[in-house]
Amino acid sequence: MLQDRLRRIGARTHGGAEAVLRALGSRWTTALVVLWLGLGSAFIAATARIGMVFDEVWHLDSIRVYTAHALPWFSNDVEQEGVGAISRSSSYLYHYVLSFPERWMADAGTPEIDRVIVLRLLTVAMHVGALLCMIGAVRAAGVSGAVANLAGIAYAALPVTPFLAAHVNYDSAMLLLVAACGWSAVRQWRSERVSWLGGLATVALGLTAVLVKFNAAPLVLVLFGFVLLRAIRGGRRPSVPTRTRGWVALGGAALVVAVLTLLCIERFVGNIVQFGAPSPDCALVLDAARCSTYGPWQRNEEADAAFADIPIALGTGAQFLFDIWIPRLMLYLQAVWFWFAPPVVSTLVTVAIPVAVISTTAIAVIAAPTAPRRRELLPLVLASVAFIAVLFWHNYSEWRAFGEPFGVQGRYLLPAVVPIVALAMHGAADSIRRSRIGAPILAIAAVAMVIVATQGGAAAWIVSSQGSWYAEEGPFIGVVDIVRRGVDLFVGLVPVPSI
């Protein structure tokens, strides 16, 4: 009798846990996660003061330089003081595209704050699209909907994510294009036969990402390599459309790839021929007097002149990795205020981030050899690993030259978050599910993760904010106090060391 009752309770518990996991894996949950990021980012975009962080003023000034030009090519003699040598910038497409709404609004007499909010909201839309593509990419790799959505929740819960999404910056556009490229590459990698249309779409998205931000190159090249490897290993020629509409789409994709290839040749090959580097230093393009008006260039020059280079060595590399790189990355993943912060203020998520990042990385490394979908996830994971390796080397090189970790920012890890988290969760969930109480354990862990995530995202920024963080002339400033009071009801402050 007792055994039967326990068996029924166990069955109901198991069934309830499976229902929770199915609900978390549904498309409705995906929509809610994307909406959560979008609404929170839009609130910050509509209310935050101009130029709080992430070089927003530089991005706005760069956009305004392009408003004077119908095409993105102009002489180095053109006025570009204060922004560096953007006449030969290897990352120009975002600024050029957004110069059109900027010039239209300026011609119409729209106030500056309203123009900035519109550009921010366009950037929010790009970042929301990026998250949707990230979730789609890991779903396409075959992981469960629950794992994909929880990886998306982890991404959106990082306080830095909505803050980045809410400001004018090219990172959001790069994330969208890289995520879409990864989604397309995974679909080709998993198919029995690469299609010409899918392959060209992957290339087009990747080339566009590189033109938006040159730092996307490691990610894109790895994804291209997997598509090429799939085509070679398949032993069959790529498939072609069977209908007229498909041929039209294929012709359009080929034309787009051809144009993007020419744009890349003009910019990257042209820079190599003229200046010896695909992304040349400002002083190679403009004279030092003009470059000195660009703050980061002047800062780097002064630091370089005052500091003797540290030699490359295992010891200095380990010192930089453990004493500087990892701690600063963790700090900046949780940062939502930067230079405007009070001494100690944050949310529960800021305490959880270092633990989560370290444990997720460890689980991903352990699970990688045995995870059921490791082969399907391989393009996304290896692209992420390559990107992180290049990022570390770049940061390490600058630290050796300047003596300061100027370029170490947690936001640069964002392209790798969803693939690595998905790998770790997928591997761990597969092991746990084999136990008799696997489903209830997974459901409890998933619900706990969702609860913790509610303390992060835009809520972390809102609960930490002060009056000086908001634009006094903003059209939505009247709703700030209402939103802050609402968030204060369910998000608590936890004292942690500030930047």
SVG drawing of the C-alpha trace seen along z (x, -y; Angstrom):
<svg xmlns="http://www.w3.org/2000/svg" viewBox="-2 -72 63 74">
<polyline fill="none" stroke="black" stroke-width="0.4" points="0.0,0.0 2.7,-2.4 4.8,-1.4 1.9,-2.0 1.3,-5.4 5.0,-6.3 5.0,-5.0 2.1,-7.3 3.7,-10.3 6.9,-9.6 5.0,-9.3 3.2,-12.6 6.4,-14.3 8.2,-13.0 5.3,-14.0 5.1,-17.5 8.9,-17.9 8.6,-16.9 5.8,-19.4 7.9,-22.2 10.8,-21.3 8.5,-21.2 7.1,-24.6 10.7,-26.0 11.6,-24.6 8.6,-26.0 8.7,-28.7 6.5,-30.7 9.3,-30.8 11.8,-31.8 9.5,-34.7 9.3,-35.7 13.1,-35.6 13.6,-37.8 10.8,-40.1 12.4,-40.4 15.7,-41.5 14.0,-43.8 11.8,-45.6 14.5,-46.1 17.0,-47.3 14.4,-49.7 13.7,-51.2 17.5,-51.9 17.7,-53.2 14.8,-55.6 16.0,-57.0 19.8,-56.8 22.0,-59.8 24.0,-60.1 27.4,-58.6 27.4,-56.8 29.7,-54.0 30.9,-51.8 32.3,-54.7 28.7,-55.7 29.8,-59.3 32.5,-58.0 30.0,-55.9 27.6,-58.8 30.4,-61.1 31.5,-58.4 27.9,-58.1 27.8,-61.9 31.0,-61.9 29.3,-59.5 26.2,-61.7 28.2,-64.1 28.9,-61.3 26.6,-59.4 29.1,-56.5 31.3,-55.1 34.5,-56.0 36.1,-59.3 39.5,-60.9 41.8,-60.8 41.8,-64.6 38.1,-64.8 37.5,-66.1 37.5,-63.2 39.2,-64.6 38.2,-63.1 37.2,-59.7 40.5,-58.4 41.1,-57.4 37.6,-56.2 38.3,-57.0 40.1,-53.6 38.3,-52.0 38.0,-48.2 34.7,-48.4 32.5,-50.9 29.3,-49.3 27.2,-49.9 28.1,-53.6 27.5,-54.0 24.0,-52.3 22.9,-54.3 24.1,-57.5 20.9,-57.5 18.3,-57.7 20.6,-60.2 20.8,-62.5 17.1,-62.2 16.2,-63.1 18.7,-65.9 17.3,-67.4 13.9,-67.2 15.0,-69.2 14.6,-66.3 16.3,-67.1 19.5,-65.3 18.1,-63.2 15.3,-62.0 17.7,-61.1 19.9,-59.2 16.9,-57.3 15.9,-56.2 19.4,-55.0 19.5,-53.2 16.2,-51.5 17.4,-50.3 20.5,-48.9 18.2,-47.2 16.3,-45.5 19.6,-44.2 20.6,-42.8 17.1,-41.2 17.6,-39.6 21.0,-38.4 19.6,-36.6 16.9,-35.0 19.5,-33.7 21.8,-32.5 18.9,-30.4 18.0,-29.2 21.6,-28.2 21.9,-25.9 18.4,-24.5 19.6,-23.8 22.5,-21.8 20.0,-19.5 20.0,-20.5 16.6,-20.5 14.4,-23.6 14.8,-23.9 18.6,-24.0 18.5,-26.5 16.1,-28.8 18.0,-28.5 21.2,-29.4 19.4,-32.4 18.1,-33.4 21.7,-33.2 22.8,-35.5 20.0,-38.0 20.4,-37.9 24.0,-39.2 23.6,-42.8 26.0,-43.9 23.8,-42.5 20.8,-44.9 23.2,-47.8 25.2,-47.1 22.1,-46.6 20.6,-49.9 23.5,-52.1 24.6,-53.0 27.5,-50.6 28.5,-48.2 28.8,-45.2 25.1,-44.6 25.1,-44.5 28.1,-42.2 26.4,-39.8 23.3,-39.7 25.3,-38.8 27.7,-36.4 24.8,-34.6 22.9,-34.4 26.1,-33.1 26.5,-30.5 22.9,-29.4 23.3,-29.0 26.6,-27.2 25.2,-24.7 22.3,-23.9 24.8,-23.3 27.1,-21.3 24.2,-19.0 22.9,-18.5 23.8,-15.5 24.6,-17.8 25.6,-21.5 23.4,-23.7 24.7,-26.5 22.1,-28.9 22.8,-28.0 26.6,-28.2 26.3,-31.6 24.0,-32.8 26.6,-31.8 29.4,-33.6 27.3,-36.7 26.4,-37.0 30.0,-36.4 31.5,-39.0 28.9,-41.5 29.8,-40.8 33.5,-41.5 32.7,-44.8 30.6,-45.8 33.4,-44.9 36.8,-43.4 37.0,-41.4 34.4,-39.0 37.0,-37.5 38.1,-34.6 34.4,-33.5 33.6,-33.8 36.6,-32.0 36.0,-29.0 32.3,-28.8 33.4,-29.1 35.8,-26.3 33.1,-24.0 30.8,-24.7 33.7,-24.0 34.6,-20.8 31.0,-19.6 31.1,-20.2 34.3,-18.3 33.5,-15.4 30.0,-15.0 31.6,-13.9 28.8,-15.4 28.5,-18.7 26.4,-21.3 22.7,-21.0 21.0,-23.6 17.4,-24.8 14.7,-22.9 12.3,-25.8 12.5,-29.2 12.1,-31.1 15.0,-29.2 17.2,-30.1 16.3,-33.7 17.2,-33.6 20.5,-31.8 21.4,-34.5 20.6,-37.2 22.7,-35.5 25.6,-35.2 25.4,-38.8 25.4,-39.9 28.4,-37.7 30.2,-39.2 29.5,-42.8 30.6,-42.0 33.7,-40.3 34.6,-43.5 33.9,-45.6 36.2,-43.4 38.9,-43.6 38.6,-47.4 38.9,-47.7 41.2,-44.9 43.4,-44.2 43.5,-47.9 44.6,-48.7 47.3,-45.9 48.7,-47.3 48.7,-50.9 49.4,-50.6 50.7,-47.1 47.7,-46.0 44.0,-45.1 43.1,-47.4 45.9,-50.1 46.9,-52.3 45.6,-55.8 49.1,-57.3 49.6,-55.3 46.6,-57.0 46.6,-60.5 49.3,-62.5 50.0,-62.4 48.4,-65.8 45.1,-64.7 45.2,-61.3 46.0,-62.9 42.4,-64.3 41.2,-60.7 41.3,-60.0 42.1,-56.2 44.9,-56.7 46.5,-59.4 46.1,-57.4 47.8,-54.4 50.6,-56.5 51.4,-58.0 51.2,-54.7 53.4,-53.0 56.1,-55.7 56.1,-55.6 56.3,-51.8 59.0,-49.3 57.4,-46.3 57.0,-43.2 58.6,-40.2 56.4,-37.2 56.8,-34.5 54.7,-31.7 55.0,-33.4 53.8,-36.8 51.0,-35.2 49.8,-33.3 50.0,-36.4 47.9,-38.4 45.4,-35.5 44.7,-34.9 45.5,-38.2 44.0,-40.6 42.2,-39.1 39.7,-36.7 38.9,-39.0 38.3,-42.0 36.1,-40.0 34.0,-38.8 33.7,-42.4 32.7,-43.8 30.1,-41.1 28.3,-42.3 28.9,-46.0 25.9,-48.2 27.2,-51.6 30.9,-51.8 32.2,-55.3 29.0,-56.5 28.7,-53.9 28.3,-54.4 30.9,-52.4 28.9,-49.2 25.6,-48.4 24.5,-45.5 22.1,-42.5 22.2,-38.8 23.3,-38.1 26.6,-39.9 27.4,-37.5 26.4,-34.5 28.2,-35.5 31.8,-34.5 30.5,-31.1 28.4,-30.5 31.1,-31.4 33.8,-29.2 31.4,-26.2 29.9,-26.5 33.4,-26.5 34.5,-23.5 31.3,-21.5 31.7,-22.4 35.3,-21.1 34.3,-17.9 31.1,-17.3 32.6,-18.1 34.0,-14.6 30.8,-12.8 28.0,-15.2 25.4,-13.6 25.3,-16.7 29.0,-17.5 29.5,-17.1 26.6,-19.3 27.7,-22.0 31.3,-21.8 31.1,-24.8 29.7,-27.1 31.9,-25.9 35.2,-25.9 34.4,-29.3 33.8,-30.6 37.1,-29.0 39.0,-30.6 37.5,-33.9 38.3,-33.8 41.9,-32.7 42.4,-35.6 40.8,-38.0 43.2,-36.9 46.2,-37.2 45.2,-40.7 44.5,-41.8 47.8,-40.3 49.7,-42.0 48.3,-45.4 49.0,-44.8 52.6,-44.0 52.9,-47.2 51.0,-49.6 51.3,-48.2 47.5,-48.6 44.6,-46.3 42.8,-49.0 40.9,-46.6 39.8,-44.0 36.0,-44.1 33.5,-41.4 31.2,-42.4 33.7,-41.0 32.8,-37.5 29.1,-37.7 29.5,-35.9 30.7,-32.8 28.1,-32.8 25.2,-30.9 27.2,-28.1 29.4,-27.4 26.4,-27.5 24.4,-25.2 27.2,-22.7 27.6,-22.7 23.9,-22.4 23.3,-19.8 26.2,-17.6 25.1,-17.9 21.4,-17.4 22.2,-14.2 24.1,-12.8 21.5,-13.8 18.6,-12.5 19.9,-9.0 19.1,-8.8 15.7,-7.9 15.0,-11.4 16.7,-13.1 13.7,-15.0 12.7,-16.5 16.3,-17.6 16.5,-19.2 13.2,-21.0 14.2,-22.3 17.5,-23.5 15.9,-25.2 13.3,-27.0 16.0,-28.1 18.0,-29.5 15.0,-31.4 14.4,-32.9 18.0,-34.0 17.9,-35.5 15.0,-37.8 17.5,-39.6 19.6,-40.4 19.2,-41.9 17.9,-45.4 16.6,-45.0 20.2,-45.1 20.7,-48.5 17.4,-49.9 17.9,-49.0 21.5,-50.3 20.7,-53.5 20.9,-57.1 19.3,-60.2 22.5,-61.3 22.3,-58.2 19.2,-59.5 18.8,-62.0 17.1,-65.1 15.6,-66.1 14.5,-62.6 10.8,-62.2 10.3,-59.1 11.9,-60.4 8.5,-60.6 8.2,-56.8 11.6,-56.3 10.4,-56.5 7.4,-54.2 9.6,-51.5 12.2,-51.8 9.6,-51.4 8.2,-48.3 11.6,-46.7 12.5,-47.5 9.7,-45.2 11.4,-42.0 15.1,-42.9 17.3,-43.3 20.7,-44.9 23.8,-43.0 27.0,-44.9 29.9,-43.9 33.1,-45.7 32.5,-48.3 34.7,-49.3"/>
</svg>
